[in-house]
Amino acid sequence: MSRHQIACAAMSLLLASCAVGPDYQRPETATQATFKEGGNWKIATPNDDTNRGKWWEAFGDRELNILVEQIDINNQNLKLAEAKYRQAQALGASARSSFFPTMSASASQTRSQSALGRTSSNSSSNTSTGAASGASSSISTIHNLSATFSWELDLWGRIRRQVEANDASIQASAADLESARLSAQSELASNYFQLRVSDAQKQLLNNTVAAYAKSLELTKNRYNVGVAGRVDVAQAETQLKSAEAQALDLGVQRAQLEHAIALLVGKAPGNFTLAESKWNVAVPSIPISLPSSLLERRADIASAERRAAAANAQIGVAKAAYYPTLSLTGSGGYSSSTLSDWISAPNRFWSLGPSLATTILDFGKRYAASDQAIAVYDQNVATYRQTVLQAFQDVEDNLAALRILEAEAKVQDEAVRTARESVALTVNQYKAGTVSYLNVVSVQTAQLANERTAMALMGRQLTASVALIKALGGGWNSAAAAKPL
């Protein structure tokens, strides 16, 4: 190999390693060593933190498990996110194809007529009309078969930066897909628990209505024998109708929750029904991760960080516009006026050569494009940092909610116990004639309110548990989207 060839190869390698624009580094974010509301929560170890894939199974509800599994099959928002992911993959493949030459081929047949000359104006007067026009022509047919190629040499890394941006966008779309999946799963679980709490309250109210009906019958019997007044009967009837109205009112919330669940599993509300059932579920123990692991476990954080990386690469694309583009173009083929010897050596043609192009004056267009790319990057960095802060808040909020709700539930359970004792004692006193029925109404109303509050607290605890699992990233890990597919 000659010195000239060695020098050219060395220059090519040098230029090939050049990529304008800043190399990406993950932006720094506000971090914390522990969660403020961590308290007595168990920090997850690698063993108990890795199997959080089907996190909803921790609640031990078979029907919930069946419903959540349908999300991957029928949820339309998830299909939308999956289609966007495939679109990002296609854009990445398109950008990567720019590394290679573009080749095309064509075949054509052209028939043309051209004038060969004109006769003198002093021609003989006996010239025919056509000859008098003074024109003669020739008709020719040209057969062409050609192939062309064009190849832009990526001297300044414009194509590499574009591929880098698209790869980061693919990873962001993969994280968006998982974020949409977790959002649908957690929303379904929350709606399901609220529906089951509504069913439990409906059962409580049905039992209460039955108990109030017996109380009304007792009061009427006492009225008939002259032991109780008419006012006692009226109070018992009012109490019974109030409980019946409360039971009916629960139907509105239950119907709406059932419709919301139908939408999440991709079914028309009119074709979906969840039958009432006895329900007994406990709040599961949820191991929490260290704050730093949220950067890996939260799909929305990974998506925001990858979009910052894509925006950083676009700065390099904008910077590359300041430099000239070098392209290698060529063409070759056959051209002949006769079809018989069309494909033959004498009719062969070819061309090959480089072209260098650059913009001399654009009145600040490239400068504005570069500034725009930098501004977009700054926006994405701010979004990423805000997403991290929001993640910390989500975890702290739900840790605090579970801690406080657990303490509140214990106190409320004690209130339910004492309310039941109070009802039993007051009813006995009423039967003995030592208190009025108004006292019975008062303690029974307090018991019903405390029973419903206890059930509502259980629902809030379950909803907060789902929200905490979502805040901790569910069963997703950023390693799943580390490489574009």
C-alpha positions in Angstrom: 0.0 0.0 0.0 1.4 3.4 -1.0 1.9 6.3 1.4 -0.9 8.2 -0.3 -3.3 5.3 0.3 -2.2 5.0 4.0 -2.7 8.7 4.5 -6.1 8.6 3.0 -7.1 5.7 5.2 -5.8 7.4 8.3 -7.7 10.6 7.4 -10.9 8.6 6.8 -10.6 6.9 10.2 -10.0 10.3 11.8 -13.0 11.8 10.2 -15.1 8.8 11.0 -14.4 9.2 14.7 -15.6 12.8 14.6 -19.1 13.6 15.9 -20.0 17.2 16.6 -22.2 18.1 19.5 -22.0 17.3 23.2 -21.7 13.7 24.4 -24.6 12.7 26.7 -24.2 12.5 30.4 -27.2 11.7 32.6 -28.3 15.0 34.3 -27.8 15.2 38.0 -31.0 15.0 40.1 -31.9 15.7 43.7 -31.5 12.4 45.7 -32.1 11.2 49.2 -30.6 8.4 51.2 -33.8 7.2 52.8 -37.5 7.9 52.7 -38.8 10.3 55.3 -41.9 8.2 55.9 -39.9 4.9 55.8 -40.4 4.3 59.5 -40.8 0.6 60.2 -41.0 -0.4 56.5 -38.8 -3.3 55.5 -36.1 -2.3 52.9 -36.3 -4.7 50.0 -33.4 -7.0 49.5 -32.5 -8.3 46.0 -34.4 -11.6 46.6 -37.7 -10.1 47.6 -37.6 -7.2 45.3 -37.1 -9.0 42.0 -40.3 -11.0 41.9 -42.7 -8.0 41.8 -43.8 -8.7 38.2 -47.4 -9.8 39.0 -47.7 -7.6 42.0 -51.5 -7.8 42.1 -51.2 -11.4 43.2 -50.0 -10.3 46.6 -53.6 -9.3 47.4 -54.8 -12.9 47.0 -57.9 -12.2 45.0 -58.5 -14.7 42.2 -61.0 -12.5 40.3 -58.7 -9.5 40.4 -55.9 -11.7 38.9 -58.2 -12.7 36.0 -59.2 -9.1 35.3 -55.6 -7.8 35.3 -54.5 -10.4 32.9 -57.0 -9.2 30.4 -55.3 -5.8 30.2 -52.5 -7.0 28.0 -55.0 -8.5 25.6 -57.8 -5.9 25.3 -56.8 -2.5 26.8 -56.9 0.0 24.0 -54.6 2.6 25.7 -52.0 -0.2 26.0 -52.4 -1.0 22.3 -51.9 2.7 21.5 -48.6 2.8 23.5 -47.5 -0.4 21.8 -48.2 1.0 18.4 -46.2 4.1 19.3 -43.3 1.8 20.4 -43.4 0.1 17.0 -43.4 3.5 15.3 -40.3 4.5 17.2 -38.6 1.3 16.2 -39.4 1.9 12.5 -38.0 5.5 12.8 -34.9 4.1 14.3 -34.5 1.6 11.5 -35.0 4.3 9.0 -32.3 6.5 10.6 -29.9 3.6 10.7 -30.3 2.9 7.0 -28.7 6.3 6.3 -25.3 4.7 7.1 -25.5 2.8 3.7 -25.7 3.9 0.1 -29.0 4.5 -1.7 -29.3 2.6 -4.9 -31.9 2.7 -7.6 -32.5 1.4 -11.2 -34.6 2.5 -14.1 -35.4 1.4 -17.6 -37.0 3.7 -20.3 -37.8 4.0 -23.9 -38.0 7.5 -25.4 -39.3 8.3 -28.9 -38.6 11.8 -30.1 -38.7 14.0 -33.2 -36.3 16.8 -34.0 -35.9 19.2 -36.9 -32.9 18.7 -39.2 -33.0 22.0 -41.3 -35.1 24.5 -43.3 -35.3 25.1 -47.1 -34.6 28.5 -48.7 -37.4 31.0 -49.1 -36.6 31.2 -52.8 -37.5 27.5 -53.5 -39.3 26.6 -56.6 -43.0 27.6 -56.6 -44.0 24.1 -57.5 -42.8 22.7 -54.1 -45.5 20.9 -52.3 -47.3 22.5 -49.4 -45.4 20.3 -46.9 -42.1 21.2 -48.5 -43.0 24.8 -48.6 -42.9 24.8 -44.9 -39.2 24.4 -45.2 -38.9 21.8 -42.4 -37.6 18.3 -42.4 -37.4 16.1 -39.3 -36.0 12.9 -37.9 -37.7 10.5 -35.6 -35.5 8.5 -33.2 -36.0 6.0 -30.4 -33.6 5.7 -27.4 -33.5 2.7 -25.1 -32.0 3.4 -21.6 -31.1 1.0 -18.8 -29.3 2.6 -15.8 -28.5 2.2 -12.2 -27.5 5.0 -9.8 -26.3 5.2 -6.2 -25.7 7.9 -3.7 -23.8 7.7 -0.4 -23.4 10.5 2.2 -20.2 10.0 4.1 -20.9 10.7 7.8 -17.9 12.9 8.4 -19.3 15.0 11.2 -21.5 12.5 12.9 -24.8 13.8 11.8 -26.2 10.4 11.0 -24.6 8.9 14.1 -26.2 11.5 16.3 -29.6 11.0 14.6 -29.3 7.2 15.2 -28.3 7.9 18.8 -31.4 10.1 19.2 -33.7 7.5 17.6 -32.3 4.7 19.8 -33.0 6.8 22.9 -36.5 7.5 21.6 -37.1 3.8 21.2 -36.0 3.2 24.8 -38.3 6.0 25.9 -41.2 4.5 24.0 -40.5 1.1 25.6 -40.7 2.8 29.0 -43.9 4.6 28.0 -45.4 1.2 27.1 -44.6 -0.2 30.5 -45.8 3.0 32.2 -49.1 2.7 30.4 -49.4 -1.0 31.4 -48.7 -0.2 35.1 -51.1 2.7 35.1 -53.9 0.5 33.7 -53.1 -2.3 36.1 -53.1 0.0 39.1 -56.2 1.8 38.1 -58.1 -1.5 37.6 -56.9 -2.7 41.0 -58.0 0.5 42.7 -61.4 0.5 41.0 -61.9 -3.2 41.8 -61.1 -2.7 45.5 -63.5 0.3 45.7 -66.2 -1.8 44.0 -65.7 -4.6 46.5 -65.8 -2.1 49.4 -69.1 -0.9 47.9 -70.4 -4.5 47.9 -69.3 -5.0 51.5 -71.1 -1.8 52.5 -74.2 -2.9 50.5 -74.2 -6.2 52.5 -73.8 -4.3 55.7 -76.7 -2.0 54.8 -78.9 -5.0 53.8 -78.2 -6.6 57.2 -78.9 -3.2 58.8 -82.2 -2.9 57.0 -83.2 -6.4 58.2 -82.3 -5.4 61.7 -84.2 -2.1 61.5 -87.2 -3.9 60.1 -87.2 -6.2 63.2 -86.8 -3.1 65.4 -89.8 -1.5 63.7 -91.9 -4.6 64.2 -90.9 -4.6 67.9 -91.8 -1.0 68.2 -95.2 -1.5 66.6 -95.9 -4.4 68.9 -95.0 -2.2 71.9 -97.2 0.6 70.5 -100.2 -1.8 70.0 -100.1 -2.8 73.7 -99.7 0.8 74.8 -96.1 0.5 76.0 -94.6 2.8 73.3 -95.8 6.0 71.7 -96.5 6.8 68.1 -93.3 8.8 67.9 -91.3 5.7 68.5 -92.9 4.0 65.5 -92.3 7.1 63.3 -88.6 7.1 64.4 -88.2 3.4 63.6 -89.8 3.9 60.2 -87.6 6.9 59.4 -84.5 5.0 60.4 -85.5 2.0 58.2 -86.2 4.1 55.1 -83.0 6.0 55.6 -81.0 2.8 55.6 -82.8 1.5 52.5 -82.0 4.8 50.7 -78.4 4.5 51.6 -78.3 0.9 50.2 -79.8 2.1 46.9 -77.4 5.1 46.7 -74.5 2.7 46.7 -75.7 1.4 43.4 -74.6 4.5 41.5 -71.0 4.3 42.6 -70.9 0.5 42.0 -72.3 0.9 38.5 -69.8 3.5 37.6 -66.9 1.5 39.0 -68.0 -1.6 37.0 -68.2 0.5 33.8 -64.6 1.8 34.5 -63.3 -1.7 34.9 -65.0 -2.8 31.7 -63.2 0.0 29.8 -59.9 -1.1 31.3 -60.3 -4.7 30.1 -61.4 -3.5 26.7 -65.1 -4.4 26.9 -68.3 -2.4 26.4 -69.9 -1.6 29.7 -73.1 -3.1 28.6 -71.4 -6.5 28.0 -69.6 -6.6 31.3 -70.8 -7.6 34.7 -69.1 -8.2 38.0 -71.3 -10.2 40.4 -71.5 -9.3 44.0 -69.5 -11.7 46.2 -68.3 -12.1 49.7 -65.0 -10.4 50.0 -62.2 -10.7 52.5 -58.8 -9.3 51.6 -56.0 -8.0 53.8 -53.5 -5.2 53.0 -50.3 -7.0 51.9 -46.8 -6.3 53.2 -45.0 -4.3 50.6 -41.1 -4.2 50.7 -39.9 -0.8 49.6 -36.8 -0.1 47.6 -34.1 2.4 48.4 -34.8 5.9 46.9 -31.9 5.6 44.4 -33.5 2.4 42.9 -36.5 4.5 41.8 -34.3 5.7 38.9 -34.2 2.1 37.6 -37.7 0.9 38.7 -39.9 3.8 37.6 -40.7 3.6 33.9 -41.8 7.3 33.7 -38.3 8.3 35.1 -36.6 6.1 32.5 -38.7 7.6 29.7 -37.9 11.2 30.8 -34.2 10.4 31.0 -34.1 8.8 27.6 -35.9 11.7 26.0 -33.2 14.0 27.5 -30.6 11.7 25.8 -32.5 12.0 22.5 -32.7 15.7 22.8 -28.9 15.9 23.5 -28.2 13.9 20.4 -30.3 16.3 18.3 -28.0 19.1 19.3 -25.3 17.2 17.5 -27.5 16.9 14.4 -28.1 20.7 14.5 -24.4 21.4 14.9 -23.5 19.2 12.0 -25.4 21.5 9.7 -22.6 24.0 10.0 -20.2 21.6 8.2 -20.2 20.6 4.5 -21.7 17.3 3.4 -19.6 15.0 1.3 -21.4 12.5 -0.9 -20.3 9.9 -3.4 -22.5 9.5 -6.4 -22.3 7.2 -9.4 -24.4 5.9 -12.3 -24.0 3.4 -15.1 -25.9 1.6 -17.7 -26.7 1.2 -21.4 -28.1 3.6 -23.9 -28.9 2.7 -27.6 -31.1 3.7 -30.4 -31.6 0.1 -31.5 -33.1 -2.6 -29.4 -31.0 -5.4 -30.9 -27.6 -4.2 -29.6 -28.9 -2.3 -26.6 -27.0 -4.3 -24.0 -23.5 -4.2 -25.5 -20.2 -2.7 -24.6 -20.2 0.1 -27.1 -23.5 1.4 -25.6 -22.3 1.4 -22.1 -21.9 4.6 -20.0 -20.9 5.3 -16.4 -20.0 8.2 -14.1 -18.5 8.3 -10.6 -17.4 11.2 -8.4 -17.7 13.0 -5.1 -19.7 16.1 -4.4 -19.1 18.6 -1.6 -21.9 20.9 -0.6 -22.2 23.6 2.1 -24.4 26.5 3.0 -22.7 29.8 2.7 -25.4 32.2 3.9 -28.7 31.3 5.6 -29.2 34.5 7.7 -29.1 32.7 11.0 -31.2 29.6 10.2 -28.7 27.1 11.4 -27.9 29.2 14.5 -31.6 29.3 15.4 -31.9 25.5 14.8 -29.0 24.9 17.2 -30.5 27.2 19.8 -33.8 25.4 19.5 -32.2 22.0 20.0 -30.4 23.3 23.1 -33.7 24.7 24.5 -35.5 21.4 23.8 -32.7 19.6 25.7 -33.0 21.9 28.7 -36.8 21.3 28.7 -36.3 17.6 28.8 -33.7 17.8 31.6 -36.1 19.9 33.6 -38.9 17.4 32.9 -36.6 14.5 34.0 -35.6 16.2 37.3 -39.2 17.1 38.0 -40.3 13.5 37.3 -37.7 12.2 39.8 -38.9 14.7 42.5 -42.5 13.6 41.8 -41.5 10.0 42.2 -40.1 10.7 45.6 -43.3 12.5 46.6 -45.5 9.7 45.3 -43.6 7.2 47.5 -43.6 9.5 50.6 -47.3 10.3 50.2 -48.4 6.7 50.1 -46.0 5.6 52.8 -47.5 8.3 55.0 -51.0 7.3 54.0 -50.5 3.7 54.8 -48.9 4.5 58.1 -51.6 6.9 59.2 -54.4 4.7 57.9 -53.1 1.7 59.7 -53.2 3.6 63.0 -56.6 5.0 62.2 -58.0 1.6 61.3 -57.0 0.2 64.7 -58.8 3.1 66.5 -61.8 2.7 64.2 -62.0 -1.0 64.9 -62.2 -0.2 68.6 -64.9 2.4 67.8 -66.9 -0.3 66.0 -66.6 -2.7 68.9 -67.8 -0.2 71.4 -70.6 0.9 69.1 -71.9 -2.6 68.9 -71.8 -2.9 72.7 -73.6 0.4 73.1 -76.4 -0.8 70.7 -76.9 -4.1 72.6 -77.1 -2.3 76.0 -79.4 0.5 74.7 -81.8 -2.0 73.0 -82.1 -3.9 76.3 -82.7 -0.7 78.2 -85.4 0.2 75.7 -87.1 -3.2 76.1 -87.0 -2.6 79.8 -88.6 0.8 79.3 -85.8 2.8 80.9 -84.9 4.8 77.8 -86.8 6.1 74.8 -86.5 4.8 71.2 -84.6 8.0 70.3 -81.7 6.6 72.3 -81.8 3.4 70.2 -81.9 5.3 67.0 -78.9 7.4 68.1 -76.7 4.4 69.0 -77.8 2.4 65.9 -77.0 5.3 63.6 -73.6 5.7 65.3 -72.9 1.9 64.8 -73.8 2.0 61.1 -71.6 5.1 60.6 -68.7 3.5 62.3 -69.1 0.2 60.5 -69.1 2.0 57.1 -66.2 4.1 58.1 -64.2 1.0 59.0 -64.9 -0.5 55.6 -64.0 2.7 53.8 -60.7 2.8 55.7 -60.0 -0.7 54.5 -60.7 0.4 50.9 -58.4 3.4 51.4 -55.6 1.2 52.7 -55.9 -1.1 49.7 -55.9 1.8 47.3 -52.9 3.3 49.0 -51.1 0.0 48.8 -51.8 -0.1 45.0 -50.6 3.5 44.7 -47.4 2.7 46.7 -46.6 -0.3 44.4 -47.1 2.0 41.4 -44.9 4.6 42.9 -42.2 2.0 43.5 -42.3 1.1 39.8 -44.4 -2.1 39.9 -42.6 -5.0 38.4 -40.7 -3.1 35.8 -37.0 -2.5 35.6 -35.1 -0.3 33.2 -32.9 -3.2 32.1 -35.9 -4.3 30.1 -35.6 -1.3 27.8 -31.8 -0.9 27.9 -31.4 -2.0 24.3 -33.7 -1.1 21.4 -35.3 -4.2 19.8 
